[in-house]
């Protein structure tokens, strides 16, 4: 297949879901009702939904068949053991604790390890990770390398943690650091991967200070593919083996199976520390359910087990990464500023570069995201000052970058859909000078981007 340039989806479409076409006037009214927050839209009013790749993909024929095998026994279901075996094929941790999604795993773990005075370093915390850390009173500290904060910098592993910065933090405050995290791929920084060499270096620092090393592993298969493509010595290593090598470097992980679990719901928390696992299971029973289902139906456990085997297949990952790059490369050629190189699950538009006339505290990312929906029915999400600018003490500051993420649901849209997205983004970019900023008129104290209401500035 490598001799051909056409991207061939490694699947056939088995069933279809209708999409409703709307007019600009209809979308304008929908925005007004939603308070100019794209999370507030009715999904049926969205033409191409790139809000997130979390739980929005199409499950395979074999996953739907597995759902029929789901056993709903409260404790010790056969579906639990199918799930456990599938997780351990890639992530052979002693303790695997299922949860209904990734943020539930984060909530449980940081409730045990966090607290006032604690510091949790990460390459870059994503929104729910940061919120769950800060909810306990702990500090969420971002230590991505300098290239990871520059959208235009060309670096093969812009998700890498700054190991020297981590060393300085631990030299000063090791007693306050209960765990070190790395997110693969680095969602907040443009879906950028982390190298195996960087993971080894972080492991070495953690070993010197005797601090556990955990992953947010939501897009582990995509990260492993980038290691295979970009890191010397891995071109001939199979993706499952790369994943298992990553697993051998860490003490535990949180996981949303709605990403590289290829399922519509689910997640897990895993670790080797028996005492920590006991404390986490105790919280799981209070909030999620019995440890062999963890807030999931047996059919969901079965679907995740199949998805974990499908996500590491060579043909799938080749298609996944190439189809995302197809969108990013086309926008780059058109002069639209994006985060480069293109990540695995999404293309990130650099709203701050495209809209220099809109100040960060007037939310250029929100302005661009709203324009894409109004003009073409495309729903993306702001990753910038709206999402990360509100601090726990109530103060506000601009984020490191103001981006709009166009996240590609797995196995859902065809090339013609993406060609349409390219056309709309180019049209809006050509008229970027006409866009204006927004102000927030209503917001919660945490994770405000989900429910805040906006109004356009005059």
SETORMI-536575 format. One record per residue (C-alpha): residue number from 1; x, y, z. Coordinates in steps of 0.02 Angstrom, whole numbers. Example, Ala and Ser with C-alpha at 12.3 -4.5 7.8 and 13.67 -1.06 7.14 Angstrom:
BEGIN
[1; [615; -225; 390]] [2; [684; -53; 357]] 
% end
This chain:
BEGIN
[1; [0; 0; 0]] [2; [146; 120; 28]] [3; [165; 152; -159]] [4; [-4; 242; -165]] [5; [-43; 414; -93]] [6; [-232; 394; -75]] [7; [-282; 363; 106]] [8; [-386; 203; 108]] [9; [-493; 175; 263]] [10; [-456; -2; 326]] [11; [-642; -38; 347]] [12; [-808; -34; 254]] [13; [-959; 64; 316]] [14; [-1087; -57; 387]] [15; [-1223; 64; 442]] [16; [-1250; 251; 423]] [17; [-1316; 392; 531]] [18; [-1403; 541; 449]] [19; [-1331; 716; 466]] [20; [-1449; 865; 463]] [21; [-1397; 1010; 353]] [22; [-1432; 1182; 428]] [23; [-1421; 1361; 368]] [24; [-1313; 1502; 435]] [25; [-1471; 1583; 505]] [26; [-1519; 1425; 599]] [27; [-1344; 1409; 670]] [28; [-1344; 1591; 722]] [29; [-1503; 1562; 822]] [30; [-1431; 1404; 899]] [31; [-1277; 1501; 956]] [32; [-1382; 1636; 1037]] [33; [-1484; 1506; 1133]] [34; [-1323; 1417; 1187]] [35; [-1243; 1577; 1251]] [36; [-1110; 1564; 1114]] [37; [-1042; 1407; 1198]] [38; [-1025; 1262; 1077]] [39; [-1048; 1137; 1218]] [40; [-1225; 1205; 1235]] [41; [-1278; 1162; 1058]] [42; [-1395; 1020; 1015]] [43; [-1290; 888; 926]] [44; [-1420; 873; 789]] [45; [-1382; 1054; 743]] [46; [-1199; 1011; 709]] [47; [-1145; 956; 535]] [48; [-966; 897; 569]] [49; [-937; 868; 755]] [50; [-753; 886; 799]] [51; [-783; 940; 980]] [52; [-693; 786; 1046]] [53; [-630; 614; 998]] [54; [-683; 550; 1171]] [55; [-818; 417; 1156]] [56; [-877; 485; 989]] [57; [-799; 356; 872]] [58; [-885; 215; 779]] [59; [-869; 45; 859]] [60; [-827; -103; 749]] [61; [-932; -253; 699]] [62; [-834; -358; 823]] [63; [-863; -234; 964]] [64; [-1050; -235; 934]] [65; [-1046; -425; 932]] [66; [-951; -423; 1097]] [67; [-1087; -315; 1173]] [68; [-1206; -461; 1149]] [69; [-1089; -568; 1254]] [70; [-1092; -447; 1399]] [71; [-1131; -528; 1566]] [72; [-1213; -413; 1692]] [73; [-1175; -508; 1851]] [74; [-1141; -385; 1991]] [75; [-981; -468; 2051]] [76; [-856; -577; 1961]] [77; [-938; -565; 1789]] [78; [-852; -662; 1648]] [79; [-846; -495; 1555]] [80; [-734; -425; 1691]] [81; [-604; -560; 1661]] [82; [-611; -531; 1472]] [83; [-579; -346; 1505]] [84; [-441; -381; 1631]] [85; [-348; -497; 1512]] [86; [-359; -370; 1370]] [87; [-289; -230; 1479]] [88; [-148; -338; 1544]] [89; [-97; -394; 1369]] [90; [-33; -216; 1348]] [91; [-22; -148; 1526]] [92; [29; -290; 1643]] [93; [-6; -201; 1808]] [94; [-44; -298; 1966]] [95; [-202; -199; 2003]] [96; [-329; -143; 1871]] [97; [-478; -44; 1933]] [98; [-617; -10; 1805]] [99; [-705; 159; 1805]] [100; [-845; 233; 1701]] [101; [-722; 353; 1617]] [102; [-551; 432; 1637]] [103; [-598; 576; 1749]] [104; [-670; 454; 1876]] [105; [-499; 370; 1884]] [106; [-420; 542; 1909]] [107; [-544; 588; 2044]] [108; [-509; 429; 2141]] [109; [-319; 436; 2125]] [110; [-298; 619; 2168]] [111; [-422; 604; 2312]] [112; [-299; 479; 2387]] [113; [-134; 562; 2337]] [114; [-177; 747; 2327]] [115; [-217; 877; 2458]] [116; [-162; 1051; 2514]] [117; [25; 1079; 2496]] [118; [47; 938; 2370]] [119; [118; 965; 2195]] [120; [79; 854; 2045]] [121; [201; 882; 1899]] [122; [147; 833; 1723]] [123; [206; 875; 1548]] [124; [39; 965; 1530]] [125; [-117; 928; 1630]] [126; [-276; 921; 1528]] [127; [-435; 1003; 1590]] [128; [-511; 867; 1699]] [129; [-341; 812; 1764]] [130; [-299; 988; 1819]] [131; [-472; 1012; 1895]] [132; [-464; 850; 1994]] [133; [-290; 893; 2059]] [134; [-341; 1069; 2108]] [135; [-505; 1012; 2186]] [136; [-403; 925; 2322]] [137; [-304; 1085; 2357]] [138; [-148; 1022; 2268]] [139; [-52; 1117; 2134]] [140; [-54; 1054; 1954]] [141; [117; 1097; 1881]] [142; [153; 1093; 1694]] [143; [333; 1053; 1642]] [144; [326; 1026; 1454]] [145; [483; 1067; 1354]] [146; [498; 1243; 1281]] [147; [458; 1182; 1105]] [148; [292; 1117; 1170]] [149; [238; 1295; 1210]] [150; [277; 1359; 1035]] [151; [144; 1310; 906]] [152; [261; 1336; 758]] [153; [414; 1245; 828]] [154; [459; 1088; 731]] [155; [507; 950; 853]] [156; [464; 765; 837]] [157; [416; 747; 1021]] [158; [345; 913; 1079]] [159; [251; 824; 1217]] [160; [412; 782; 1310]] [161; [429; 832; 1492]] [162; [569; 953; 1535]] [163; [674; 832; 1636]] [164; [791; 967; 1704]] [165; [640; 1066; 1767]] [166; [571; 909; 1849]] [167; [739; 880; 1932]] [168; [737; 1058; 2002]] [169; [561; 1037; 2070]] [170; [601; 873; 2155]] [171; [765; 939; 2225]] [172; [667; 1075; 2314]] [173; [500; 992; 2351]] [174; [512; 804; 2335]] [175; [421; 780; 2500]] [176; [270; 872; 2426]] [177; [262; 769; 2264]] [178; [160; 608; 2285]] [179; [168; 561; 2101]] [180; [240; 621; 1935]] [181; [125; 613; 1783]] [182; [155; 616; 1595]] [183; [10; 629; 1472]] [184; [25; 531; 1309]] [185; [-7; 607; 1188]] [186; [0; 783; 1261]] [187; [-178; 843; 1226]] [188; [-164; 1022; 1290]] [189; [-5; 1048; 1189]] [190; [-74; 999; 1020]] [191; [-87; 809; 1033]] [192; [102; 796; 1032]] [193; [191; 632; 1073]] [194; [318; 590; 1207]] [195; [474; 492; 1161]] [196; [530; 331; 1242]] [197; [695; 415; 1286]] [198; [602; 551; 1379]] [199; [497; 424; 1474]] [200; [657; 334; 1525]] [201; [734; 497; 1583]] [202; [580; 540; 1688]] [203; [586; 364; 1760]] [204; [767; 392; 1810]] [205; [728; 555; 1901]] [206; [580; 475; 1991]] [207; [690; 329; 2044]] [208; [820; 445; 2119]] [209; [688; 531; 2225]] [210; [585; 373; 2255]] [211; [425; 449; 2183]] [212; [296; 348; 2084]] [213; [283; 381; 1898]] [214; [109; 371; 1818]] [215; [39; 399; 1644]] [216; [-119; 478; 1580]] [217; [-125; 349; 1441]] [218; [-281; 401; 1346]] [219; [-198; 401; 1174]] [220; [-61; 275; 1207]] [221; [-76; 186; 1038]] [222; [-56; 348; 941]] [223; [95; 392; 1048]] [224; [170; 220; 1015]] [225; [145; 245; 827]] [226; [241; 409; 834]] [227; [383; 322; 927]] [228; [385; 191; 790]] [229; [389; 324; 654]] [230; [505; 452; 731]] [231; [619; 377; 864]] [232; [779; 289; 812]] [233; [778; 102; 844]] [234; [590; 76; 840]] [235; [547; 69; 654]] [236; [541; -122; 657]] [237; [459; -141; 828]] [238; [275; -186; 831]] [239; [159; -60; 914]] [240; [99; -182; 1050]] [241; [280; -212; 1099]] [242; [313; -25; 1108]] [243; [161; -7; 1222]] [244; [224; -145; 1335]] [245; [394; -61; 1344]] [246; [309; 100; 1398]] [247; [212; 2; 1529]] [248; [374; -65; 1600]] [249; [435; 112; 1635]] [250; [288; 169; 1743]] [251; [208; 123; 1908]] [252; [28; 152; 1856]] [253; [-92; 245; 1744]] [254; [-260; 327; 1724]] [255; [-353; 288; 1564]] [256; [-505; 346; 1469]] [257; [-559; 200; 1359]] [258; [-663; 326; 1262]] [259; [-503; 371; 1168]] [260; [-383; 230; 1125]] [261; [-498; 102; 1204]] [262; [-606; 130; 1049]] [263; [-765; 126; 1154]] [264; [-907; 246; 1190]] [265; [-883; 240; 1379]] [266; [-763; 171; 1507]] [267; [-590; 186; 1583]] [268; [-477; 118; 1717]] [269; [-349; 155; 1851]] [270; [-202; 35; 1863]] [271; [-49; 18; 1974]] [272; [72; -102; 2057]] [273; [63; -31; 2235]] [274; [-54; -143; 2335]] [275; [-85; -17; 2476]] [276; [-127; 121; 2353]] [277; [-242; 3; 2257]] [278; [-336; -40; 2417]] [279; [-366; 144; 2457]] [280; [-424; 176; 2278]] [281; [-541; 26; 2276]] [282; [-621; 86; 2436]] [283; [-664; 251; 2351]] [284; [-718; 159; 2194]] [285; [-849; 63; 2290]] [286; [-918; 225; 2363]] [287; [-935; 315; 2197]] [288; [-924; 194; 2049]] [289; [-972; 18; 2098]] [290; [-900; -152; 2139]] [291; [-717; -176; 2086]] [292; [-761; -298; 1947]] [293; [-873; -176; 1854]] [294; [-827; -2; 1917]] [295; [-977; 92; 1849]] [296; [-983; -2; 1684]] [297; [-1103; -129; 1614]] [298; [-1029; -298; 1568]] [299; [-1063; -261; 1385]] [300; [-952; -105; 1398]] [301; [-810; -208; 1471]] [302; [-825; -327; 1323]] [303; [-823; -185; 1196]] [304; [-667; -108; 1273]] [305; [-578; -277; 1270]] [306; [-604; -290; 1082]] [307; [-559; -107; 1056]] [308; [-392; -129; 1143]] [309; [-343; -262; 1018]] [310; [-404; -161; 869]] [311; [-319; 3; 918]] [312; [-143; -67; 907]] [313; [-166; -140; 733]] [314; [-41; -72; 607]] [315; [-166; -35; 468]] [316; [-285; 57; 583]] [317; [-149; 168; 659]] [318; [-72; 205; 489]] [319; [-243; 264; 427]] [320; [-280; 360; 587]] [321; [-119; 461; 588]] [322; [-116; 491; 400]] [323; [-298; 548; 393]] [324; [-269; 675; 532]] [325; [-113; 737; 444]] [326; [-215; 755; 283]] [327; [-318; 890; 368]] [328; [-169; 975; 450]] [329; [-59; 974; 297]] [330; [-196; 1049; 188]] [331; [-225; 1192; 311]] [332; [-38; 1222; 328]] [333; [-20; 1234; 139]] [334; [-163; 1359; 137]] [335; [-69; 1470; 262]] [336; [-183; 1435; 410]] [337; [-75; 1436; 568]] [338; [-82; 1267; 656]] [339; [17; 1176; 789]] [340; [157; 1082; 700]] [341; [195; 944; 677]] [342; [17; 878; 664]] [343; [-33; 770; 813]] [344; [-123; 604; 812]] [345; [-303; 635; 860]] [346; [-331; 816; 811]] [347; [-274; 968; 716]] [348; [-250; 1123; 824]] [349; [-278; 1294; 745]] [350; [-170; 1434; 817]] [351; [-307; 1561; 853]] [352; [-187; 1686; 933]] [353; [-83; 1692; 774]] [354; [-234; 1699; 659]] [355; [-326; 1832; 762]] [356; [-188; 1948; 828]] [357; [-316; 2089; 843]] [358; [-410; 1993; 979]] [359; [-324; 1998; 1149]] [360; [-306; 1833; 1244]] [361; [-430; 1892; 1377]] [362; [-556; 1923; 1238]] [363; [-539; 1738; 1194]] [364; [-477; 1723; 1014]] [365; [-498; 1535; 1021]] [366; [-681; 1552; 1065]] [367; [-705; 1680; 927]] [368; [-630; 1563; 797]] [369; [-726; 1410; 859]] [370; [-890; 1505; 853]] [371; [-853; 1567; 676]] [372; [-818; 1392; 612]] [373; [-985; 1333; 679]] [374; [-1084; 1483; 619]] [375; [-1014; 1479; 443]] [376; [-1000; 1292; 413]] [377; [-1083; 1195; 553]] [378; [-914; 1129; 614]] [379; [-899; 1111; 803]] [380; [-724; 1116; 875]] [381; [-667; 1166; 1050]] [382; [-564; 1308; 1122]] [383; [-403; 1250; 1206]] [384; [-336; 1410; 1281]] [385; [-380; 1552; 1397]] [386; [-562; 1500; 1417]] [387; [-512; 1323; 1464]] [388; [-357; 1361; 1568]] [389; [-359; 1546; 1612]] [390; [-464; 1540; 1771]] [391; [-355; 1501; 1923]] [392; [-412; 1418; 2085]] [393; [-403; 1585; 2178]] [394; [-526; 1663; 2055]] [395; [-399; 1767; 1959]] [396; [-385; 1756; 1770]] [397; [-234; 1761; 1655]] [398; [-200; 1715; 1475]] [399; [-153; 1535; 1439]] [400; [13; 1487; 1359]] [401; [-75; 1465; 1192]] [402; [-247; 1501; 1119]] [403; [-294; 1355; 1008]] [404; [-447; 1279; 928]] [405; [-444; 1090; 926]] [406; [-525; 996; 784]] [407; [-530; 821; 858]] [408; [-564; 679; 736]] [409; [-682; 543; 800]] [410; [-615; 370; 761]] [411; [-682; 282; 606]] [412; [-824; 407; 588]] [413; [-796; 536; 449]] [414; [-742; 508; 269]] [415; [-618; 606; 166]] [416; [-757; 711; 89]] [417; [-808; 768; 263]] [418; [-629; 821; 296]] [419; [-619; 909; 127]] [420; [-772; 1009; 180]] [421; [-687; 1055; 345]] [422; [-535; 1116; 249]] [423; [-646; 1224; 139]] [424; [-737; 1304; 286]] [425; [-579; 1336; 388]] [426; [-495; 1419; 239]] [427; [-648; 1528; 208]] [428; [-654; 1586; 390]] [429; [-464; 1613; 395]] [430; [-472; 1725; 242]] [431; [-596; 1836; 337]] [432; [-511; 1825; 507]] [433; [-492; 2013; 521]] [434; [-682; 2029; 530]] [435; [-697; 1921; 687]] [436; [-719; 2000; 857]] [437; [-688; 1941; 1034]] [438; [-805; 1884; 1172]] [439; [-836; 1915; 1354]] [440; [-897; 1791; 1483]] [441; [-1063; 1838; 1562]] [442; [-1086; 1682; 1670]] [443; [-964; 1548; 1727]] [444; [-938; 1413; 1859]] [445; [-783; 1411; 1970]] [446; [-708; 1255; 1889]] [447; [-704; 1185; 1712]] [448; [-792; 1342; 1655]] [449; [-775; 1303; 1469]] [450; [-911; 1171; 1482]] [451; [-1052; 1284; 1542]] [452; [-996; 1467; 1533]] [453; [-1104; 1586; 1434]] [454; [-1030; 1720; 1321]] [455; [-1082; 1871; 1221]] [456; [-992; 1951; 1073]] [457; [-896; 2111; 1104]] [458; [-957; 2264; 1008]] 
% end
